[in-house]
Amino acid sequence: MYPGLAHNPDFFPIFFASYFMILIFMIGLNLIADWVLFSRAGISGLWSIIPFCNLWQKIKIGKGLPSILLFLLFFVPGANALALIIMNYRFAKAYTRSEVIAILYVLFPFVVGLILAFSRDFTYRNPIDGGPTVM
């Protein structure tokens, strides 16, 4: 009788180590994509690795101006999910006028963020005046 993977003492350490390595890889790719997107918007890429400052800069890029109310919503339980959706949608809309791409960025920011960062089809457009920003 085969005892199964759950009874193998080597299963859980290998599983969690693999999961952790994939998670670190995805976080690294997201940081690289954010670094490039911040640089395209004329903001130093270093802001993408500072935990709460990257939220502030994403809000500023997406809206064109800083929004203290949206930033404070990240600290309210339950409302932070809504704030994340709004921030990601506006952030993606600053790089593309497509509603579909913006919604896909809300749902899959790891994949669509890389596409926005490394595709030449998407350029940063200032949300205030709508024109392209050359930095």
C-alpha positions as CSV (number, residue, x, y, z in Angstrom):
1,M,0.0,0.0,0.0
2,Y,1.4,3.4,-1.0
3,P,1.4,5.8,1.9
4,G,1.0,9.0,-0.3
5,L,3.0,12.2,-0.5
6,A,1.6,13.6,2.7
7,H,3.2,10.9,4.7
8,N,6.7,11.3,3.1
9,P,8.8,13.3,5.6
10,D,10.6,15.1,2.7
11,F,7.4,16.3,0.9
12,F,6.6,19.4,3.0
13,P,10.1,21.0,3.2
14,I,10.6,20.5,-0.6
15,F,7.1,21.8,-1.3
16,F,7.4,24.9,0.8
17,A,11.0,25.6,-0.4
18,S,9.7,25.4,-4.0
19,Y,6.8,27.6,-3.2
20,F,9.0,30.2,-1.5
21,M,11.4,30.3,-4.4
22,I,8.6,30.8,-6.9
23,L,7.2,33.6,-4.7
24,I,10.5,35.3,-4.4
25,F,11.0,35.1,-8.2
26,M,7.5,36.7,-8.8
27,I,8.2,39.5,-6.3
28,G,11.5,40.2,-8.0
29,L,9.8,40.4,-11.4
30,N,7.2,42.7,-10.0
31,L,9.9,45.0,-8.5
32,I,11.7,45.1,-11.8
33,A,8.5,46.0,-13.7
34,D,7.6,48.7,-11.2
35,W,11.1,50.1,-11.3
36,V,10.8,50.5,-15.1
37,L,7.3,51.9,-15.0
38,F,8.3,54.4,-12.3
39,S,11.3,55.4,-14.4
40,R,9.0,56.0,-17.4
41,A,6.9,58.3,-15.4
42,G,9.9,60.3,-14.4
43,I,10.1,59.0,-10.8
44,S,13.2,57.3,-9.4
45,G,12.9,53.5,-9.6
46,L,14.1,53.3,-6.0
47,W,10.6,54.3,-4.8
48,S,9.4,50.9,-6.1
49,I,11.3,49.0,-3.4
50,I,10.3,51.1,-0.3
51,P,7.1,49.5,1.1
52,F,4.6,52.3,1.6
53,C,6.3,54.9,-0.6
54,N,5.6,52.7,-3.6
55,L,1.9,52.9,-3.0
56,W,2.1,56.6,-2.6
57,Q,4.0,56.9,-5.9
58,K,1.6,54.6,-7.7
59,I,-1.3,56.7,-6.6
60,K,0.5,59.8,-7.7
61,I,1.3,58.3,-11.1
62,G,-2.2,57.0,-11.6
63,K,-4.0,60.2,-10.6
64,G,-1.4,62.8,-11.6
65,L,-1.5,64.2,-8.1
66,P,-1.1,62.6,-4.7
67,S,-4.4,61.5,-3.0
68,I,-4.1,61.3,0.7
69,L,-7.6,59.8,1.0
70,L,-6.9,56.8,-1.3
71,F,-3.6,56.3,0.5
72,L,-5.3,56.2,4.0
73,L,-7.8,53.7,2.7
74,F,-5.0,51.2,2.5
75,F,-5.0,51.2,6.4
76,V,-8.7,50.5,6.7
77,P,-9.6,46.8,6.8
78,G,-11.9,45.9,4.0
79,A,-11.6,49.2,2.2
80,N,-7.9,48.4,1.4
81,A,-9.1,45.9,-1.3
82,L,-11.2,48.7,-3.0
83,A,-8.3,51.1,-2.7
84,L,-5.9,48.5,-4.3
85,I,-8.4,48.0,-7.2
86,I,-8.7,51.8,-7.8
87,M,-5.0,52.4,-7.5
88,N,-4.0,49.5,-9.9
89,Y,-6.7,50.6,-12.4
90,R,-5.6,54.2,-12.5
91,F,-1.9,53.2,-12.6
92,A,-2.5,51.1,-15.7
93,K,-4.6,53.8,-17.3
94,A,-1.7,56.2,-17.0
95,Y,0.2,53.9,-19.5
96,T,-2.6,52.8,-21.8
97,R,-6.0,54.0,-22.8
98,S,-7.4,50.5,-23.1
99,E,-10.0,49.5,-20.5
100,V,-9.2,45.9,-21.1
101,I,-5.5,46.2,-20.3
102,A,-6.3,48.3,-17.1
103,I,-8.8,45.6,-15.9
104,L,-6.3,42.8,-16.7
105,Y,-3.7,44.8,-14.6
106,V,-6.1,44.8,-11.7
107,L,-6.6,41.0,-12.0
108,F,-3.1,40.0,-13.0
109,P,-0.6,42.7,-12.0
110,F,2.5,40.4,-12.2
111,V,1.9,39.5,-15.9
112,V,0.4,42.7,-17.2
113,G,2.9,44.8,-15.3
114,L,5.8,43.1,-17.2
115,I,3.9,43.7,-20.5
116,L,3.4,47.4,-19.7
117,A,7.0,47.8,-18.6
118,F,8.8,46.1,-21.5
119,S,6.5,46.8,-24.4
120,R,7.1,49.8,-26.6
121,D,3.4,50.1,-27.3
122,F,2.7,51.6,-23.9
123,T,4.0,55.0,-22.9
124,Y,3.3,57.1,-19.8
125,R,0.7,59.8,-20.3
126,N,0.2,62.3,-17.6
127,P,-3.5,61.9,-16.3
128,I,-3.8,65.6,-15.7
129,D,-3.3,66.9,-19.2
130,G,-3.4,63.6,-21.1
131,G,-0.3,64.3,-23.1
132,P,2.8,62.2,-23.3
133,T,5.5,63.0,-20.8
134,V,9.0,62.9,-22.0
135,M,11.6,62.6,-19.2
